[in-house]
């Protein structure tokens, strides 16, 4: 029996982790347990800067600003903002601007957010398609980056696909924007955290790294979708896994021009699991979601509230040899004339992760019309080695002119691309 189908066209393009890409983030340090002192450590650090020789302070500040300015915008403003955040607990009163900036720098660190891995992509067609080659599409990619301490963040890329040249991904910016973090309350969706990347010139400059307690150990596996409201307005939405080191749960992201992101916690029993994927429109007047809250089966859920999810029902169970351990989604469902195309993942022997697909009824997505009996993509000798071997996985695909465009992660390490005519994919289902 063959390991999988042979209907995909695989691209030579791949995206690999780059340790030179960094973002500035807060650095906090305190006394270890049992060694606490009456004067907090932040006070002691600031006091040392306060008594620094003027020439030494000037030279060190110049060195810091020149070094960071090579790959970060507005460094002086960033470290000054950081000073404003720490000045009260550091006991800073009456500081001149240079000492304030240097104190801010002592409480800032450069973080290489994709030094270890760049994988588990999702893809979204951009609203602006100006200048795209005939028959092509311009898209945004989200990617999970892993850096120091196995901490997961989300980064973005812009690319194009067309029938002649296939996949092309723009080089990322040499700079990353340090975000401004706001918190507020929306009357519709409850509390949210707004991440603002002012001055970003390219989506690749926006890095979503953990900023709330629920995400303290990672923002993982963003599944983007172009959600269309009943009035025709479009909202770029996505679900992701927030991990705090103990629990993983699903949360919601909304993007505004890839410069402002609202992150919202989700509630309900189903949201306490990972791997949720939002349908790109309401179904019979209600929001709809795919989930895997039992860790084994593919579930269907509906809700009147975008951020509250309870209940649901199993619609697909593991049946094929390559999904005997579990089956789940690989991103938001894609609407076709024939039904809802769902890219799936299955876990089989030796913990091999494969990618498959199924077709759900358009009016009642609880009805499974047909599914693949062999994997669409499976770990191959060329694509199986990495941080976690024998894994191929995606967080979202795109259909353009009846062609499925599938970015996927390999071995929890890097990202590859493939495409297939939708008609060939549907013909491979039973």
Helices and strands as residue ranges (DSSP letters): E 9-15, E 22-26, H 41-50, H 54-69, H 75-86, H 97-106, E 108-112, E 117-125, E 137-147, G 148-150, E 151-162, E 166-169, E 180-186, E 190-196, G 203-205, G 213-215, E 218-228, E 234-243, E 248-256, E 260-265, G 270-272, E 277-278, E 287-291, E 298-303, E 313-316, G 321-323, E 326-329, E 334-336, E 339-347, G 349-351, E 353-360, E 368-371, E 392-393, E 397-400, E 403-410, E 414-421, H 422-427
